[in-house]
């Protein structure tokens, strides 16, 4: 079957969003998407900021179902398709909003752009020596090959089935973690733990509970970065090396892997240290107070304090306890360029340690939730791999549908 090829400007409307200028912008404060909210194929909606939009700007900068948002700067080419039932979400100037004409299924166009971006198809079009940009006039000339609308829809249906399963699993993971969090708050914040009615309270704590320094109940381990000038520390490395980005982009406590690996030589010739599975990884520099639970033996860069409880049963309790008190932890930060919480200061941070029977029971229940999240994350990785294997073959017509 013959496919047509046309420049994007002939088959879609596209425009940049509104410039962020807090001094000049007027109107109603509305949530907006920036390039940091757009990942490869999905959105991060947990950290939306607000910008003021006037009434006559609502239509121009408002998102509709089927709009494709593609990053203009930063890491140009990252794109995702807007399908969220959230009214009143706008977009910022760092994003191209693309709306296909009737000749295209919006999902097909999204997968076509996603495929091009991942293959580096936008790289020759980028401008800027330090910060890269994908200008509108360059995007306009990007050529899109497409079959009949009926075939587009069949291709999009196949690929969307994978993404729908991934999204369903993502929602299940969110519910599982939220369920464990609510149990933590019910027992350890509201103090409605089993038998609370008959437990005396002394100095604000139930009988058998204690206040201790975090350094008394856990090792606080720092990290480091092997020299990037020495390839022997990085090439073919097999030791998982976690950076703050791995944690801040991870939507759940369970962290299965990291983007980079180092070698044994890199580990031995840096201040990076291995920590055990189930260690709590806390970002301690710049973006302070993001948490992950190591799914395997890992090491980190210097932007972390890894909390390794002396009793592993404390891990589920402590990760919720620390994350619930994140503002207190952030207030401990110092530094003129960016905030940093030192290990010495953090070791003095006072935590509440409940009676062992409650941390044990909570650990058993929360660990079941974390285990299910781990399985769902692994399932999503397999789904993404299968989708990404099909994507190029479907988009170049190699597989007939």
C-alpha positions in Angstrom: 0.0 0.0 0.0 1.4 3.4 -1.0 2.1 6.0 1.7 2.0 9.7 1.2 4.7 12.0 2.4 4.1 15.7 3.3 5.7 18.4 5.4 4.1 18.8 8.8 3.0 22.4 7.9 0.6 20.9 5.3 -1.1 18.3 7.5 -1.2 20.0 11.0 -1.6 23.3 12.7 1.0 24.1 15.3 2.0 27.0 17.5 4.2 27.8 20.5 2.7 28.5 24.0 2.6 31.6 26.1 5.8 33.3 27.3 6.2 33.0 31.1 6.5 36.5 32.4 5.2 37.0 35.9 5.5 40.8 35.7 3.5 41.2 32.5 1.0 38.3 32.5 -2.5 39.1 33.6 -5.8 37.3 34.1 -6.8 34.0 35.8 -4.1 31.8 37.3 -4.2 28.4 35.5 -2.0 25.3 35.5 0.3 25.0 32.5 2.6 22.5 31.0 6.3 23.4 30.4 9.0 21.3 28.7 10.0 19.7 32.1 6.5 18.2 32.3 6.8 16.4 29.0 8.7 13.1 28.8 9.0 10.6 26.0 5.4 9.6 25.5 3.9 10.8 28.8 3.4 13.8 31.1 4.5 14.6 34.6 1.4 16.2 36.0 2.4 16.2 39.7 4.5 19.4 39.4 2.4 21.8 37.4 2.9 25.5 38.0 0.5 28.3 37.4 0.5 31.2 34.9 -2.0 34.0 34.4 -4.0 33.9 31.2 -6.5 36.5 30.0 -9.9 35.5 28.7 -9.0 35.9 25.0 -6.0 33.6 25.5 -7.9 30.6 26.8 -8.7 29.2 23.4 -5.3 30.0 21.9 -3.3 28.4 24.7 -5.8 25.8 26.0 -5.2 22.1 25.5 -7.7 19.8 23.9 -7.9 16.0 23.7 -5.6 14.9 20.9 -3.2 17.8 21.1 0.4 16.7 20.7 3.0 18.7 22.7 6.6 18.6 21.5 9.5 20.2 23.3 11.0 23.2 21.6 14.0 23.6 23.9 16.0 21.8 26.5 15.8 18.3 25.0 13.9 19.1 21.8 11.8 16.4 20.3 10.3 14.9 23.5 6.6 14.6 22.9 3.4 13.3 24.4 -0.2 13.4 23.4 -2.8 15.1 25.7 -5.6 12.8 26.6 -6.2 13.9 30.2 -9.8 14.9 31.3 -8.4 18.0 33.0 -10.0 21.3 31.9 -8.2 24.6 31.9 -4.7 23.3 31.4 -2.6 25.6 29.3 1.0 25.3 27.8 4.1 27.4 27.9 6.3 28.8 25.1 8.8 26.1 25.5 6.3 23.7 23.8 5.0 23.3 20.3 1.3 22.3 20.3 0.5 20.3 17.2 -3.1 19.6 16.0 -3.4 17.3 12.9 -5.8 17.9 10.1 -8.6 15.5 9.3 -6.3 13.4 7.1 -4.4 12.2 10.2 -5.3 10.2 13.3 -3.7 12.2 16.1 -2.4 9.0 17.7 -0.7 8.0 14.4 1.0 11.5 14.1 2.1 11.3 17.8 3.8 7.9 17.2 5.4 9.1 14.0 6.9 12.1 15.9 7.9 10.0 18.8 9.6 7.6 16.4 11.5 10.4 14.7 12.6 11.9 18.0 13.9 8.7 19.4 15.9 8.0 16.3 17.5 11.5 16.4 15.5 12.7 13.4 15.2 16.2 14.8 18.9 16.6 15.5 19.9 18.1 12.2 17.2 20.8 12.7 18.3 22.0 16.1 19.8 25.4 16.7 21.9 26.8 19.5 25.4 26.0 20.7 24.7 25.3 24.4 20.9 25.1 24.8 19.3 23.4 21.8 16.1 24.6 20.2 13.8 23.3 17.5 12.4 26.4 15.8 8.9 26.5 14.3 10.2 27.0 10.8 12.3 23.9 11.0 9.5 21.8 12.5 7.2 23.0 9.7 9.4 21.2 7.2 9.6 17.8 9.0 8.3 15.2 6.5 5.6 12.8 7.7 4.8 9.6 5.8 1.3 8.2 6.3 -1.1 5.6 4.8 -4.8 5.9 4.5 -6.8 7.0 7.6 -8.1 3.5 8.1 -4.6 2.0 8.2 -3.4 4.8 10.5 -6.2 4.0 12.9 -5.3 0.3 12.9 -1.6 1.1 13.5 -2.5 3.5 16.3 -4.9 0.9 17.8 -2.0 -1.6 18.1 0.4 0.8 19.7 -2.2 2.5 21.9 -3.1 -0.9 23.3 0.4 -1.1 24.8 0.2 2.4 26.2 -3.2 1.8 27.7 -1.9 -1.2 29.6 1.1 0.8 30.7 -1.2 3.6 31.9 -3.5 1.2 33.7 -0.5 -0.4 35.5 0.7 3.1 36.4 -2.6 3.9 38.0 -2.6 0.6 39.9 0.9 1.5 41.3 -0.3 4.9 42.4 -3.3 3.3 44.3 -1.0 0.7 45.9 1.4 3.3 47.2 -1.4 5.6 48.3 -3.0 2.7 50.2 0.2 2.1 52.1 0.6 5.8 52.8 -2.9 6.1 54.2 -2.3 3.1 56.4 0.9 4.8 57.7 -1.0 8.0 58.4 -3.8 6.1 60.1 -1.5 4.3 62.5 1.4 6.6 63.0 0.1 10.1 62.4 -3.5 9.9 63.6 -2.4 7.2 66.1 -5.4 5.0 65.4 -3.2 1.8 65.4 -4.6 -1.5 66.6 -5.3 -1.3 70.3 -4.9 2.4 70.5 -7.9 2.8 72.7 -6.1 1.0 75.5 -2.6 2.4 75.0 -1.5 5.1 77.4 0.1 8.3 76.0 3.2 9.7 77.7 4.9 12.9 76.6 2.9 12.8 73.4 3.9 9.3 72.4 2.1 6.0 72.9 3.6 3.6 75.4 6.6 1.7 73.9 7.3 4.4 71.3 10.5 6.3 71.3 12.2 9.4 69.9 15.6 8.7 68.4 18.2 10.3 66.1 18.0 8.8 62.6 21.8 8.1 63.1 20.9 5.8 66.0 18.6 3.6 63.9 20.2 3.7 60.5 23.5 4.2 58.7 23.6 7.4 56.7 25.8 6.8 53.6 27.1 9.3 51.1 27.9 8.9 47.4 30.4 10.0 44.8 31.1 10.2 41.1 34.0 8.4 39.4 36.0 10.6 37.1 34.2 10.9 33.8 37.6 11.4 32.1 38.5 7.7 32.8 36.6 5.4 30.5 37.6 2.4 32.6 35.3 3.6 35.3 32.2 3.7 33.0 32.5 1.5 29.9 30.6 -1.7 30.2 29.8 -0.9 33.8 27.4 -3.2 35.7 27.0 -1.5 39.0 23.9 0.6 39.2 24.8 4.2 39.9 21.8 6.4 40.9 21.6 10.2 40.2 18.9 12.5 41.6 17.2 12.6 38.2 16.6 8.8 38.5 14.7 9.5 41.7 12.9 12.7 40.8 11.5 11.2 37.6 10.5 8.0 39.4 6.8 8.3 40.3 6.9 5.7 43.1 9.3 4.8 46.0 10.2 1.5 44.3 13.3 2.1 42.1 14.3 -0.8 39.9 17.1 0.7 37.9 19.1 3.8 37.0 20.2 5.3 33.7 23.9 4.9 34.3 26.2 2.1 35.4 29.8 2.2 36.7 32.5 -0.4 36.8 34.2 -2.0 39.8 37.2 0.2 39.2 34.9 3.3 39.2 33.5 2.2 42.5 36.9 1.6 44.1 38.3 4.9 42.8 35.6 7.2 44.0 33.6 8.0 47.1 30.6 6.1 45.9 29.6 3.3 48.2 27.4 0.2 47.7 24.2 0.1 49.7 21.9 -2.8 50.2 18.6 -3.5 48.5 15.8 -1.8 50.3 18.0 1.1 51.4 16.2 4.5 51.3 17.8 6.8 48.8 17.2 10.5 49.8 18.2 13.4 47.6 20.2 15.8 49.7 21.5 18.4 47.3 19.6 21.0 45.2 16.4 19.0 44.8 16.3 17.9 48.5 13.8 15.5 49.8 12.9 13.1 47.0 12.9 9.4 48.0 13.4 6.0 46.5 13.8 2.5 47.8 16.6 0.6 46.1 15.4 -2.5 44.3 18.9 -3.9 44.2 22.4 -3.2 45.5 23.2 0.3 44.2 25.5 3.2 44.7 24.7 6.9 44.2 26.4 10.2 43.3 27.1 12.8 46.0 23.6 14.2 45.7 22.3 11.6 48.1 22.1 10.4 51.7 21.3 6.7 51.6 19.5 5.6 54.8 20.2 2.0 55.6 18.1 0.9 58.6 19.9 -1.3 61.1 16.7 -3.3 61.2 15.4 -3.8 57.6 11.8 -4.0 58.9 12.0 -0.3 59.5 12.4 0.6 55.8 8.7 0.9 54.9 7.9 2.9 58.0 10.9 5.2 57.6 10.4 6.0 54.0 6.9 7.3 54.7 7.9 9.0 58.0 10.8 10.9 56.3 8.7 11.8 53.2 5.9 13.1 55.5 8.4 15.4 57.2 10.2 16.5 54.0 9.8 20.2 54.8 11.6 19.8 58.1 14.4 18.0 56.3 14.6 20.7 53.6 14.8 23.4 56.3 18.1 21.8 57.4 19.7 22.6 54.1 22.4 25.3 53.7 24.5 26.6 50.9 24.7 29.8 48.8 24.5 28.2 45.4 22.0 25.5 46.1 20.6 23.9 49.4 22.4 20.8 50.7 21.7 18.8 53.8 24.9 17.4 55.3 25.1 13.9 56.6 26.3 15.1 60.0 23.3 17.3 60.4 20.9 14.7 59.1 22.2 12.1 61.5 20.9 14.3 64.3 17.4 14.5 62.8 14.9 13.1 65.4 12.5 10.5 64.3 9.7 8.6 66.1 10.1 4.9 66.3 6.9 3.0 67.1 6.8 -0.2 69.1 8.4 -3.1 67.2 5.1 -5.0 66.8 3.6 -2.2 64.8 6.5 -1.5 62.6 6.7 -5.2 61.9 3.0 -5.5 61.0 3.2 -2.3 58.9 6.3 -3.6 57.1 4.5 -6.8 56.2 1.5 -5.0 54.7 3.5 -2.2 53.0 6.0 -4.7 51.6 3.2 -6.6 49.9 2.2 -3.3 48.2 5.8 -2.6 47.2 6.2 -6.1 45.8 3.1 -5.6 43.6 4.5 -2.3 42.5 7.8 -3.9 41.6 5.9 -6.6 39.5 3.9 -3.9 37.7 7.0 -1.8 37.0 8.7 -4.9 35.5 5.6 -5.6 33.4 5.6 -2.0 32.1 9.2 -2.3 31.1 8.4 -5.4 29.1 5.4 -3.6 27.5 7.5 -0.6 26.5 10.1 -2.9 25.0 7.5 -4.7 23.0 5.9 -1.5 21.8 9.3 0.0 20.9 10.1 -3.1 18.9 6.9 -2.8 16.9 7.0 1.0 16.6 9.6 1.4 13.8 8.3 -1.6 11.8 4.7 -0.2 11.9 5.8 3.4 11.1 7.7 2.4 8.0 5.1 0.0 6.7 7.2 -3.1 7.2 4.3 -4.8 9.0 1.0 -4.8 7.1 -2.1 -4.2 9.2 
